[in-house]
Amino acid sequence: MRKTLYGHLPCGSAVYEYTLRNSQNIAVTIIDYGATITGIYVPDEQGNNINLVLGYDNLEGYLKGSSYLGAVVGRVANRIDAGVFELGGKRYQLDVNNGPNHLHGGNDGYDKKLWQGRFCEQESSQQLRLTLVSEDGDQGYPGELTLEVVYSLTEDNELRIEYSAGCEKAATPVNLTQHSYFNLQGVSGGDINGHELTLFADSYTPINSTGIPTGTLLPMGGSSLDFSYTRSLGEVVTSGAPEVVAAGGVDHNFVVRREAPNDLAKVALLRDPDTGRAMEVFSTQPGVQVYTANYLQDDAAASLQSFPRYGAVCLECQGFPDAVNQPGFPSVVVQPGEQYRETTCYRFLV
């Protein structure tokens, strides 16, 4: 395990990068700004480490970028309709930062916060623990929230992400996710149209023109978004289906199939047939947002670094979008004294 200086925030605070490595020569680098994964390095057939996630070249990119590359996002990931919700008879107005809606915690969400990090050595893994206190009123959310995210790299080539959060005085919605952009050919591998995806889901949440779920569930099987069998992402993105065209690609939440509540269920299998590299995803979360980087090219103006449209795919395990306004969706509200606990695991097949 290694800790190195990554840069300084405008206020002068130091930002550090932490490296986890296992005996298979897989390495994961994480900065404490945004609890952000900056690299996942996996050996190729020649033993050369290839970075499988997009990242900025320096801290300035993370400060200015608008695509949440590799960050932990919250207090509530995904969209909230008009940035408004009611809780305990009180109406809350959040930042509106994505068209007419609130997205990924607002303009100064957890991706823009400096977390506190420390290493922990475990028998079968290396761990980085990152903590953050989100004050009452942060981005409009009620109640102070104390958070911890634990990244573990195991000898089974798994990157395990464990989230926990709790509030003392006021109920609040909580929905955390990891927003890494994966390209199994490597960060210079071009688009992911040739990547093949299988989802272990039976339904999805259709959305309106601004990305907000309609509140209903539709069967995934037989739809334009049917990933119940292995399909190339390019086949779906270029299908011309109205719901795909409206979203600019895939940007939809799928309902994870599970045998028991809160079990670590298999969510997805992503594979690149050109390299043979693959990644399995497991999670306790009820949904997974599949996002094919439909607007990634728009990030260039802010971050001064360009990425191609469809240059990666995000598999964001999380609660359902706009769940705080949808009584038929699994609740994302945490009551005082309760603990929010969720786990997501990425397993790399090399």
C-alpha positions in Angstrom: 0.0 0.0 0.0 1.3 3.4 -0.9 0.2 7.0 -0.2 1.5 9.9 -2.3 0.8 13.6 -2.7 -1.6 14.1 -5.6 -2.0 17.9 -5.5 -3.5 20.8 -3.5 -7.0 22.3 -3.5 -7.4 26.0 -4.1 -7.8 26.4 -0.3 -4.3 24.8 0.2 -5.5 21.4 1.5 -3.4 18.5 0.3 -5.0 15.7 -1.8 -3.5 12.3 -1.6 -3.6 9.3 -3.9 -3.7 5.8 -2.3 -2.6 2.6 -4.1 -3.9 -0.9 -3.3 -2.2 -3.9 -4.9 -2.7 -7.6 -4.8 -0.3 -10.5 -5.6 -1.9 -10.9 -9.1 -0.4 -7.4 -9.9 -3.8 -5.8 -10.0 -3.6 -2.2 -8.6 -6.3 0.3 -7.7 -5.5 4.0 -7.2 -7.9 6.3 -5.3 -7.7 9.9 -4.3 -9.4 11.3 -1.2 -11.0 14.1 -3.2 -14.4 12.7 -4.0 -13.3 9.2 -2.8 -12.4 8.9 -6.5 -11.0 5.9 -8.2 -8.4 7.2 -10.6 -7.2 3.9 -12.0 -7.9 0.1 -12.0 -4.8 -1.5 -13.5 -5.2 -5.1 -14.7 -2.4 -7.1 -16.5 -2.9 -8.1 -20.1 -1.6 -11.3 -21.7 2.0 -9.9 -21.8 1.8 -8.8 -18.1 1.5 -5.1 -18.9 -0.9 -3.3 -16.6 -3.8 -1.7 -18.5 -6.0 1.0 -16.8 -9.6 0.0 -17.3 -11.3 3.2 -16.0 -11.3 6.7 -17.4 -9.7 9.5 -15.4 -8.4 13.0 -15.6 -4.7 13.6 -16.1 -4.4 15.8 -12.9 -6.3 17.2 -10.0 -7.5 20.2 -12.0 -9.6 17.9 -14.1 -11.3 16.4 -11.1 -11.9 19.9 -9.7 -13.5 21.2 -12.9 -14.9 18.1 -14.6 -18.6 17.5 -14.9 -18.9 13.8 -15.5 -18.2 12.4 -12.0 -15.3 10.2 -13.3 -14.6 7.5 -10.7 -16.2 9.4 -7.8 -18.6 8.4 -5.0 -21.7 10.4 -5.6 -24.4 11.5 -3.2 -26.1 12.4 -0.9 -28.5 10.9 -3.4 -27.2 9.5 -6.6 -29.1 9.9 -9.9 -32.0 12.3 -10.5 -34.6 13.8 -8.3 -37.5 15.4 -10.1 -37.2 19.2 -10.1 -34.8 18.8 -7.1 -37.8 18.7 -4.7 -39.0 16.2 -2.2 -41.1 16.1 1.0 -40.1 14.4 4.2 -41.8 14.5 7.6 -44.3 17.1 6.2 -41.5 19.5 5.2 -40.6 20.4 1.6 -37.0 20.5 0.6 -35.5 22.2 -2.5 -32.2 21.0 -3.7 -29.8 22.2 -6.4 -31.1 21.9 -9.9 -28.0 21.0 -11.9 -29.2 18.6 -14.6 -31.8 20.3 -16.8 -34.8 20.7 -14.6 -33.6 18.1 -12.1 -31.2 17.5 -9.3 -28.4 15.0 -10.1 -25.8 13.1 -8.0 -26.0 15.3 -4.9 -25.9 18.8 -6.5 -23.3 21.3 -7.6 -21.1 20.5 -4.5 -21.9 16.9 -3.9 -19.7 14.2 -2.4 -17.6 14.0 -5.6 -16.4 17.6 -4.8 -15.6 16.9 -1.1 -12.3 16.1 0.5 -12.6 12.8 2.4 -10.3 11.6 5.2 -8.4 8.4 4.3 -6.5 5.7 6.1 -5.1 2.3 5.2 -6.1 -1.0 6.9 -4.3 -4.2 6.4 -6.5 -7.3 6.4 -5.6 -11.0 6.1 -6.9 -11.4 2.6 -7.2 -7.9 1.3 -5.8 -4.4 1.4 -8.3 -1.7 2.5 -8.7 2.0 2.3 -11.2 3.7 4.6 -12.6 7.1 3.7 -14.8 9.1 5.9 -16.8 12.3 5.5 -19.2 14.4 7.6 -22.0 16.0 5.5 -23.5 18.8 7.5 -27.1 19.6 8.0 -28.4 21.5 4.9 -25.6 20.3 2.7 -26.9 20.9 -0.9 -30.3 21.3 0.7 -30.5 17.9 2.4 -31.8 17.7 6.0 -29.7 16.4 8.8 -26.0 15.8 9.5 -24.8 12.6 7.9 -21.6 10.7 8.8 -20.3 8.5 6.0 -17.7 5.8 5.5 -16.6 4.2 2.2 -14.3 1.2 2.4 -12.4 0.0 -0.7 -10.9 -3.5 -0.5 -8.8 -5.2 -3.1 -8.8 -9.0 -2.5 -6.6 -11.8 -3.7 -9.6 -13.1 -5.7 -9.2 -10.0 -8.0 -12.2 -8.3 -6.5 -12.6 -4.6 -5.7 -15.2 -4.5 -2.9 -16.9 -1.2 -2.0 -18.7 -1.0 1.3 -20.8 2.0 2.1 -22.2 3.0 5.5 -23.9 6.2 6.7 -25.9 7.3 9.7 -27.7 10.4 11.0 -28.5 11.3 14.6 -31.2 14.0 14.5 -33.2 14.1 11.3 -34.3 11.6 8.7 -32.7 12.0 5.3 -32.6 10.3 1.9 -29.3 8.5 1.2 -28.3 6.7 -2.0 -24.6 6.3 -2.7 -22.9 4.8 -5.8 -19.5 4.5 -7.4 -19.4 6.3 -10.8 -16.4 4.7 -12.6 -16.4 4.6 -16.4 -15.1 1.2 -17.6 -13.5 0.4 -20.9 -12.1 -3.2 -20.8 -9.8 -2.4 -23.7 -8.1 0.3 -21.7 -8.5 4.0 -21.5 -7.2 4.5 -25.0 -9.2 1.7 -26.4 -11.8 3.8 -28.3 -15.5 3.3 -27.8 -17.3 0.4 -26.0 -19.7 -0.5 -28.8 -18.1 -3.9 -29.1 -18.4 -4.6 -25.3 -20.9 -7.3 -24.5 -23.3 -6.9 -21.5 -25.5 -9.3 -19.6 -27.8 -8.1 -16.8 -29.3 -10.3 -14.2 -32.6 -8.4 -14.1 -36.2 -8.9 -15.1 -37.4 -5.4 -15.4 -36.4 -1.7 -15.7 -37.8 1.7 -14.8 -38.9 3.6 -18.0 -38.2 7.3 -17.9 -39.7 10.6 -19.2 -37.9 13.1 -21.5 -35.8 14.4 -18.6 -34.6 11.1 -17.3 -37.1 10.8 -14.4 -38.8 7.4 -13.9 -42.5 7.2 -14.7 -43.0 5.1 -11.5 -43.8 1.9 -13.4 -41.8 -1.2 -14.0 -41.6 -2.8 -17.5 -40.3 -6.2 -18.4 -36.8 -6.1 -19.7 -37.2 -9.2 -21.8 -38.3 -8.4 -25.3 -37.7 -4.7 -24.9 -35.1 -2.6 -26.8 -33.2 -2.7 -23.5 -33.2 -6.5 -23.2 -29.9 -7.5 -21.7 -31.2 -10.8 -20.3 -28.9 -12.4 -22.9 -25.5 -11.2 -24.0 -25.7 -8.2 -26.4 -23.2 -5.8 -27.7 -23.6 -2.3 -26.3 -23.3 -0.9 -29.9 -26.2 -3.0 -31.0 -28.4 -1.3 -28.4 -27.0 2.2 -28.7 -27.6 2.2 -32.5 -30.9 0.4 -32.4 -33.0 3.5 -33.1 -35.4 2.5 -30.4 -37.3 5.6 -29.2 -36.3 5.2 -25.5 -32.7 4.8 -26.5 -32.7 7.8 -28.9 -34.4 10.0 -26.2 -31.6 9.2 -23.7 -28.8 9.5 -26.3 -27.9 5.9 -25.6 -28.5 3.7 -22.5 -29.1 5.7 -19.3 -31.6 3.5 -17.5 -32.1 1.8 -14.2 -32.6 -2.0 -14.1 -34.2 -3.9 -11.2 -31.7 -6.4 -9.9 -32.9 -10.0 -9.6 -32.3 -11.4 -6.2 -33.3 -14.4 -4.1 -33.4 -12.6 -0.7 -33.4 -8.9 0.3 -30.0 -7.4 0.8 -28.1 -10.4 -0.5 -25.0 -9.8 -2.6 -26.6 -10.7 -5.9 -25.0 -11.0 -9.3 -25.8 -7.8 -11.2 -23.9 -7.9 -14.5 -21.3 -9.4 -16.7 -19.3 -7.1 -18.9 -17.0 -8.6 -21.5 -14.7 -7.4 -24.3 -14.5 -10.1 -26.9 -11.4 -8.5 -28.5 -9.2 -8.9 -25.4 -11.1 -11.6 -23.6 -11.1 -9.4 -20.5 -14.3 -9.5 -18.4 -15.8 -8.0 -15.2 -18.5 -9.4 -13.0 -20.6 -7.1 -10.8 -22.3 -8.0 -7.5 -24.3 -5.8 -5.2 -26.8 -5.5 -2.3 -28.4 -2.5 -4.1 -31.8 -2.9 -5.7 -30.9 -1.3 -9.0 -28.1 -0.7 -11.4 -28.0 2.4 -13.7 -26.4 1.5 -17.0 -24.9 4.6 -18.6 -23.0 4.4 -21.9 -21.3 7.8 -21.6 -23.8 9.4 -23.9 -22.6 12.9 -23.1 -19.1 12.3 -22.0 -17.7 14.5 -24.9 -19.5 17.5 -23.3 -17.0 17.4 -20.4 -14.1 18.8 -22.5 -15.1 22.4 -22.0 -15.0 22.2 -18.2 -12.1 19.8 -17.6 -10.0 20.8 -20.6 -9.7 17.1 -21.4 -11.6 15.3 -24.1 -13.2 11.8 -24.0 -15.2 10.2 -26.8 -18.9 9.7 -26.7 -19.6 6.0 -25.8 -15.9 5.8 -24.7 -16.9 3.8 -21.6 -19.8 2.3 -19.7 -20.9 2.9 -16.1 -22.6 0.2 -14.0 -23.8 2.3 -11.1 -25.3 0.0 -8.4 -27.8 2.1 -6.4 -31.4 2.8 -5.2 -33.9 3.7 -7.9 -33.8 7.2 -9.4 -36.2 9.7 -7.8 -37.2 7.0 -5.2 -37.8 9.8 -2.6 -40.8 10.9 -4.8 -41.9 7.4 -5.8 -43.8 5.6 -3.1 -43.8 2.4 -5.1 -40.0 2.3 -5.2 -37.8 0.9 -2.4 -37.2 3.6 0.1 -33.9 5.5 0.3 -34.8 7.3 3.5 -32.6 6.7 6.6 -34.1 7.4 10.0 -32.2 8.7 13.0 -30.3 5.9 14.6 -30.5 3.7 11.6 -27.5 2.7 9.5 -27.3 2.8 5.7 -25.2 -0.2 4.6 -24.7 -1.3 1.0 -21.9 -3.3 -0.8 -20.9 -3.5 -4.4 -18.2 -5.8 -5.8 -16.3 -5.7 -9.1 -14.6 -9.0 -10.0 -12.0 -8.9 -12.8 -11.4 -12.0 -14.8 -7.9 -12.1 -16.1 
